[in-house]
Amino acid sequence: MRRRHLLALAPTAALAACTTPGEDPATDGNGDSGGSSDGGTGSADGSDGGGPTDDPTTEPTEDPPTAAELLLEELEPRELAGQLVLVGIPAGTEIPREVLAEHHAGGIFLLQVWESADAVDAAVDAAQEGSRPDLPPLIAVDQEGGQVRMLRGDAARNTPSAESLGKDGTDAVAEAYTSIGEDLAALGIHVAFSPVADVVDPALGDGNGPVGTLDRGFGTEPEQVGECVAAAVEALDAQGVAATLKHFPGLGRVRENTDFSAEGIEDTVTGPDDPFLGSFSAGIDAGAQLVMMSSAIYPQLEEGVPAMFSRAAIQDLLRDQLGFTGLVITDDIGAAQAVADVPVAERATRPLAAGGDVVITADASLTGQLVDALEAWAAEDPANLARVKESVLRVLALKEQLGLLTAE
């Protein structure tokens, strides 16, 4: 396997993905020293000039803009819109040329099962070569362990399911996710769409289609699941790979899988004070850079609205209540049955209006429509444009944190 290490992380970018727009990730709270610049000569009042000065012409030193902030100001409207779309590429296929060259997608994620490291290398190379040189793509993949492993064969080692790891404890979780992080980093993959932070309702167990049936959950008790989630996040981070908590605010209480059904995907229990949210809080506290929103419906939060389109779920609960300031992405909006009846343009804009950042599509053919919708939405109103730029800055800040952007 050809090893491809991530670029060294610039110290000034280390907190970029955990800041809100307007905050400078490089800021350390220290201003200018205020010392004299007169070569050490005394001041007119006989003091030595080494103390504070009341000179009104003295201005505090401002921190330089980050690479993400500088790049944001250079992007054209379509490039801004494109950065908010991640496109799925099935195994054995090539990236459609227009996805990057015309639509400026923010990155790709690998779909289905890839068993060849060489094939992954080729896809990563193609994504990089197809993107603007100073605007490299994010590369992501679903790599949880157990049944949900998009990388297999000589592309990645086999790791146990979350259910098995949860029974074995946090040391086992850390070991497995260290190997996942190592494999992804070696292939130039920046983001793991894992770990699953959903707490499975013990009354459902394997009857919980999206998680329990597939052994994707660490357990049925929030504190124990939270400890495993934190261990996974920290292990990935140690390898330079960004972790994604999913599927907020939790899929552990629904019966059907939102990828395949628009029925049986309502959770009538989860609300703002639900203890099942504790596992997500643990992952946020551990430093997770991304959160993936569920496409299930939570009436205790917002009646009839999928979480990925819900301001109550994203802005009020995830951002304001739980304090998450990183990148919020949707679950699949391209091929998932849960949103099949929603017009394509709305699948792009509703997450942004709700406070989210990025839409992901398993159907690459929708890329142009999604970018068109975001570009048009941004042009409709200055507030929409500001909302788009806020999210693009989060995307660029994550890229900077991962060493993909460098300040000129």
ZAMARGU-4260 file (C-alpha; in steps of 0.2 Angstrom, whole numbers, plus 5000, padded with zeros to 4 digits):
<rodrens>
0) 5000/5000/5000 | 5007/5017/4995 | 5008/5028/5011 | 5003/5046/5009 | 5004/5056/5025
5) 4994/5072/5029 | 5003/5088/5028 | 5009/5095/5045 | 4996/5105/5054 | 5000/5123/5056
10) 5000/5128/5074 | 4989/5144/5070 | 4976/5132/5062 | 4974/5120/5076 | 4957/5127/5083
15) 4950/5133/5066 | 4936/5120/5065 | 4930/5124/5082 | 4928/5142/5081 | 4913/5152/5075
20) 4915/5164/5060 | 4923/5180/5065 | 4934/5172/5078 | 4952/5170/5073 | 4958/5153/5077
25) 4976/5160/5079 | 4970/5171/5093 | 4978/5167/5109 | 4971/5182/5119 | 4987/5191/5121
30) 4989/5209/5113 | 5004/5219/5109 | 5017/5220/5123 | 5015/5239/5123 | 5034/5242/5125
35) 5043/5257/5119 | 5049/5258/5101 | 5061/5272/5104 | 5077/5262/5106 | 5076/5263/5126
40) 5077/5282/5127 | 5067/5290/5142 | 5050/5298/5139 | 5047/5316/5140 | 5040/5315/5158
45) 5056/5306/5164 | 5050/5288/5164 | 5060/5275/5156 | 5046/5271/5143 | 5045/5253/5148
50) 5027/5254/5156 | 5010/5256/5148 | 5007/5271/5137 | 4992/5282/5135 | 4997/5287/5118
55) 4981/5288/5108 | 4990/5284/5092 | 4995/5267/5098 | 4984/5253/5091 | 4984/5235/5096
60) 4992/5223/5085 | 4979/5213/5075 | 4982/5194/5071 | 4984/5191/5053 | 4969/5182/5044
65) 4970/5163/5043 | 4972/5154/5026 | 4954/5150/5027 | 4948/5168/5029 | 4960/5174/5015
70) 4954/5160/5003 | 4935/5164/5007 | 4937/5181/5000 | 4944/5175/4984 | 4930/5163/4979
75) 4917/5166/4966 | 4899/5163/4969 | 4899/5146/4961 | 4914/5141/4970 | 4906/5146/4987
80) 4891/5135/4983 | 4901/5120/4977 | 4911/5120/4993 | 4895/5115/5002 | 4892/5099/4993
85) 4901/5082/4996 | 4899/5069/4982 | 4898/5050/4983 | 4909/5040/4971 | 4905/5022/4970
90) 4918/5009/4969 | 4924/5005/4952 | 4919/5022/4945 | 4928/5038/4941 | 4924/5055/4947
95) 4913/5064/4934 | 4923/5078/4927 | 4910/5091/4930 | 4909/5088/4948 | 4925/5097/4952
100) 4929/5106/4936 | 4912/5115/4934 | 4903/5113/4951 | 4918/5115/4962 | 4912/5102/4975
105) 4920/5103/4992 | 4925/5085/4991 | 4921/5067/4988 | 4917/5052/4999 | 4919/5034/4994
110) 4904/5023/4992 | 4901/5004/4992 | 4916/4993/4995 | 4934/4997/4989 | 4945/4982/4991
115) 4960/4989/4982 | 4972/5002/4989 | 4978/5006/4971 | 4960/5010/4967 | 4958/5022/4982
120) 4975/5030/4977 | 4968/5033/4960 | 4952/5041/4966 | 4961/5052/4979 | 4973/5058/4965
125) 4959/5061/4953 | 4950/5072/4966 | 4966/5082/4970 | 4970/5084/4951 | 4952/5089/4947
130) 4951/5103/4960 | 4958/5121/4960 | 4976/5119/4966 | 4974/5130/4981 | 4956/5123/4985
135) 4960/5105/4988 | 4945/5093/4991 | 4940/5084/5007 | 4941/5065/5005 | 4929/5055/5017
140) 4923/5037/5019 | 4911/5027/5030 | 4923/5017/5040 | 4915/5011/5056 | 4920/4993/5058
145) 4910/4977/5057 | 4898/4977/5042 | 4900/4995/5038 | 4917/4996/5031 | 4919/5004/5014
150) 4938/5000/5013 | 4942/4982/5014 | 4955/4970/5006 | 4972/4978/5005 | 4964/4996/5007
155) 4961/4994/5026 | 4962/4981/5040 | 4947/4972/5047 | 4940/4980/5063 | 4926/4974/5074
160) 4909/4981/5074 | 4904/4995/5087 | 4893/4983/5096 | 4908/4971/5099 | 4919/4985/5103
165) 4907/4992/5116 | 4906/4976/5125 | 4925/4975/5126 | 4927/4993/5132 | 4936/5009/5128
170) 4953/5002/5126 | 4947/4990/5112 | 4938/5005/5104 | 4954/5016/5105 | 4964/5001/5097
175) 4952/4999/5083 | 4950/5017/5079 | 4968/5020/5079 | 4970/5007/5065 | 4956/5015/5056
180) 4964/5032/5057 | 4981/5025/5052 | 4973/5017/5036 | 4964/5032/5031 | 4978/5044/5034
185) 4990/5032/5024 | 4978/5034/5009 | 4976/5052/5010 | 4958/5052/5017 | 4954/5066/5029
190) 4937/5062/5036 | 4930/5047/5044 | 4911/5046/5044 | 4911/5038/5061 | 4909/5035/5075
195) 4891/5031/5077 | 4885/5040/5093 | 4867/5033/5092 | 4861/5025/5108 | 4850/5010/5104
200) 4834/5008/5113 | 4836/4992/5123 | 4817/4989/5120 | 4821/4988/5101 | 4838/4980/5100
205) 4840/4972/5083 | 4823/4979/5079 | 4831/4996/5077 | 4835/4995/5058 | 4848/5008/5055
210) 4859/5004/5070 | 4854/4989/5080 | 4851/4977/5065 | 4869/4981/5059 | 4878/4980/5075
215) 4883/4999/5073 | 4880/5005/5090 | 4892/5004/5105 | 4877/5000/5117 | 4861/5005/5125
220) 4867/5015/5140 | 4871/5034/5136 | 4886/5035/5148 | 4894/5019/5141 | 4891/5024/5123
225) 4898/5041/5126 | 4914/5034/5133 | 4917/5023/5118 | 4912/5038/5106 | 4925/5049/5115
230) 4938/5035/5114 | 4935/5034/5095 | 4936/5052/5092 | 4952/5054/5101 | 4960/5039/5092
235) 4955/5046/5075 | 4961/5064/5080 | 4978/5057/5085 | 4981/5050/5067 | 4976/5067/5059
240) 4959/5061/5054 | 4943/5071/5057 | 4929/5061/5066 | 4910/5063/5062 | 4897/5060/5076
245) 4881/5053/5068 | 4866/5053/5067 | 4861/5068/5077 | 4850/5068/5087 | 4850/5049/5087
250) 4843/5035/5077 | 4842/5023/5091 | 4823/5024/5093 | 4817/5022/5075 | 4813/5005/5067
255) 4817/5008/5049 | 4833/5013/5040 | 4831/5031/5032 | 4841/5026/5017 | 4828/5013/5012
260) 4811/5019/5020 | 4801/5035/5022 | 4790/5026/5035 | 4794/5021/5053 | 4807/5034/5054
265) 4799/5045/5068 | 4806/5046/5085 | 4793/5053/5097 | 4804/5052/5113 | 4820/5062/5109
270) 4819/5080/5115 | 4830/5094/5121 | 4833/5086/5139 | 4835/5068/5133 | 4849/5058/5141
275) 4852/5049/5125 | 4860/5066/5119 | 4874/5063/5131 | 4884/5052/5119 | 4885/5066/5107
280) 4890/5078/5120 | 4904/5066/5125 | 4910/5066/5107 | 4909/5085/5105 | 4919/5087/5121
285) 4932/5075/5114 | 4935/5086/5099 | 4924/5079/5085 | 4926/5091/5070 | 4909/5085/5061
290) 4892/5080/5066 | 4880/5072/5053 | 4862/5075/5055 | 4849/5062/5054 | 4835/5062/5041
295) 4822/5055/5054 | 4808/5065/5062 | 4808/5071/5080 | 4791/5079/5085 | 4798/5084/5102
300) 4810/5095/5092 | 4800/5100/5077 | 4784/5092/5071 | 4785/5084/5054 | 4803/5090/5049
305) 4818/5079/5046 | 4832/5084/5058 | 4843/5089/5044 | 4831/5102/5039 | 4826/5107/5057
310) 4832/5124/5065 | 4826/5117/5082 | 4838/5102/5080 | 4853/5110/5072 | 4854/5128/5078
315) 4844/5127/5094 | 4849/5110/5101 | 4866/5106/5093 | 4874/5123/5091 | 4866/5133/5105
320) 4862/5120/5118 | 4877/5107/5116 | 4889/5121/5110 | 4895/5112/5094 | 4904/5125/5083
325) 4911/5113/5070 | 4905/5107/5053 | 4887/5101/5052 | 4883/5089/5037 | 4868/5080/5032
330) 4865/5062/5030 | 4863/5057/5011 | 4851/5068/5002 | 4854/5060/4985 | 4847/5043/4985
335) 4839/5041/5003 | 4821/5037/5003 | 4818/5048/5018 | 4819/5063/5008 | 4815/5057/4990
340) 4799/5067/4990 | 4808/5084/4994 | 4813/5094/4979 | 4831/5093/4975 | 4834/5112/4977
345) 4826/5111/4994 | 4837/5097/4999 | 4852/5109/4997 | 4845/5125/5004 | 4835/5119/5019
350) 4850/5113/5029 | 4858/5129/5027 | 4843/5139/5032 | 4842/5128/5048 | 4860/5132/5053
355) 4869/5117/5044 | 4884/5118/5033 | 4886/5104/5020 | 4875/5092/5010 | 4881/5075/5005
360) 4874/5066/4990 | 4876/5048/4985 | 4870/5052/4968 | 4883/5062/4959 | 4872/5066/4945
365) 4863/5078/4957 | 4878/5089/4960 | 4875/5102/4947 | 4857/5104/4953 | 4862/5106/4971
370) 4876/5119/4968 | 4864/5128/4956 | 4851/5129/4971 | 4864/5135/4983 | 4871/5148/4971
375) 4854/5155/4967 | 4848/5155/4986 | 4864/5165/4991 | 4860/5178/4977 | 4842/5180/4983
380) 4846/5189/4999 | 4862/5196/5008 | 4857/5186/5023 | 4857/5170/5013 | 4875/5175/5006
385) 4881/5178/5024 | 4874/5161/5029 | 4883/5153/5014 | 4899/5161/5018 | 4898/5156/5036
390) 4897/5138/5031 | 4910/5139/5018 | 4922/5147/5031 | 4919/5131/5042 | 4923/5120/5027
395) 4939/5130/5024 | 4944/5130/5042 | 4942/5111/5043 | 4953/5110/5028 | 4966/5121/5036
400) 4966/5112/5052 | 4969/5096/5042 | 4984/5104/5034 | 4976/5106/5017 | 4977/5125/5016
405) 4993/5136/5019 | 4993/5154/5022 | 5003/5164/5008
</rodrens>
